[in-house]
Amino acid sequence: MKTRKQFIAVAAAGAGALLAAPAGAQTPPMPAATATPAPKKASDAATALAARMRAFDPKLTDEELATIADGIDANLQIGRGLNPKGTAIPNSVEPATSFKVFET
């Protein structure tokens, strides 16, 4: 599910089906799980950044570097989700900061 709307729609449909079923009725067996797609290979940039980690810890294995690269890609995906249009925010935009001094 790519969006919250899709998730909510599926969750609502599932909850509605549970509420609509009679109390003594058995639920039908779940359909066989479909084959999961092969995990995506990490991007070249994430792999290069993960390989650069060997400068800090030369004992890292290739498996650990692959895990690090996958984590980097996952974080990039989260970032793209937070800013889907890729809008850059200029440095001059910042939250208004106000200070108050309370004397006791």
C-alpha positions as CSV (number, residue, x, y, z in Angstrom):
1,M,0.0,0.0,0.0
2,K,1.5,3.2,-1.1
3,T,-0.8,5.7,0.6
4,R,-2.6,6.2,3.8
5,K,-5.9,6.3,1.9
6,Q,-5.3,2.8,0.5
7,F,-4.3,1.5,3.9
8,I,-7.5,3.0,5.5
9,A,-9.6,1.6,2.8
10,V,-8.2,-1.9,3.2
11,A,-8.5,-1.7,7.0
12,A,-12.1,-0.4,6.8
13,A,-13.0,-3.2,4.5
14,G,-11.5,-5.8,6.8
15,A,-13.2,-4.4,9.8
16,G,-16.5,-4.3,8.0
17,A,-16.2,-7.9,7.0
18,L,-15.5,-8.9,10.6
19,L,-18.5,-7.0,11.9
20,A,-20.8,-8.3,9.2
21,A,-20.0,-12.0,9.8
22,P,-22.4,-13.9,12.1
23,A,-21.0,-14.8,15.5
24,G,-20.8,-18.6,14.9
25,A,-19.6,-18.4,11.3
26,Q,-16.2,-19.7,10.4
27,T,-14.0,-17.6,8.4
28,P,-12.9,-19.0,5.0
29,P,-9.3,-20.1,4.7
30,M,-6.8,-17.5,3.6
31,P,-5.7,-17.7,-0.1
32,A,-2.2,-19.0,-0.7
33,A,0.4,-16.3,-0.4
34,T,1.7,-15.1,-3.7
35,A,5.4,-15.1,-4.4
36,T,7.1,-12.1,-2.9
37,P,9.1,-10.1,-5.3
38,A,12.9,-10.4,-5.1
39,P,14.4,-7.7,-2.9
40,K,15.5,-4.6,-4.9
41,K,19.2,-4.0,-5.3
42,A,20.5,-1.0,-3.5
43,S,21.2,2.1,-5.7
44,D,24.8,2.7,-6.8
45,A,25.0,5.8,-4.7
46,A,23.9,4.0,-1.5
47,T,26.3,1.1,-2.3
48,A,29.2,3.6,-2.8
49,L,28.4,5.4,0.5
50,A,28.2,2.1,2.3
51,A,31.5,1.0,0.9
52,R,33.0,4.2,2.1
53,M,32.1,3.0,5.7
54,R,35.1,0.7,5.4
55,A,37.3,3.7,6.1
56,F,35.8,3.7,9.6
57,D,35.6,0.0,10.2
58,P,37.7,-2.2,7.9
59,K,36.2,-5.3,9.4
60,L,32.8,-4.8,7.8
61,T,31.7,-7.7,5.8
62,D,30.0,-7.5,2.4
63,E,26.8,-8.6,3.9
64,E,26.9,-5.8,6.5
65,L,27.7,-3.3,3.7
66,A,24.7,-4.6,1.8
67,T,22.5,-4.1,4.9
68,I,23.8,-0.5,5.3
69,A,23.2,0.3,1.6
70,D,19.6,-1.1,1.9
71,G,19.1,1.1,5.0
72,I,20.4,4.2,3.1
73,D,18.0,3.5,0.3
74,A,15.1,3.0,2.7
75,N,15.8,6.4,4.3
76,L,15.9,8.0,0.9
77,Q,12.5,6.5,0.1
78,I,11.1,7.9,3.4
79,G,12.6,11.3,2.5
80,R,10.9,11.2,-0.9
81,G,7.6,10.4,0.7
82,L,7.9,13.5,3.0
83,N,8.7,15.8,0.1
84,P,7.1,14.2,-3.0
85,K,7.5,17.3,-5.2
86,G,11.1,17.8,-4.3
87,T,10.5,21.4,-3.2
88,A,13.7,23.0,-1.8
89,I,13.3,25.2,1.2
90,P,15.5,28.3,1.1
91,N,17.7,29.0,4.1
92,S,15.8,32.2,4.9
93,V,12.6,30.2,5.8
94,E,12.7,29.3,9.4
95,P,10.2,29.0,12.3
96,A,9.6,32.1,14.3
97,T,11.5,31.9,17.5
98,S,10.3,34.0,20.5
99,F,11.9,34.1,23.9
100,K,10.3,35.0,27.1
101,V,12.0,35.6,30.4
102,F,10.1,34.5,33.5
103,E,11.2,36.0,36.7
104,T,10.4,34.1,39.9
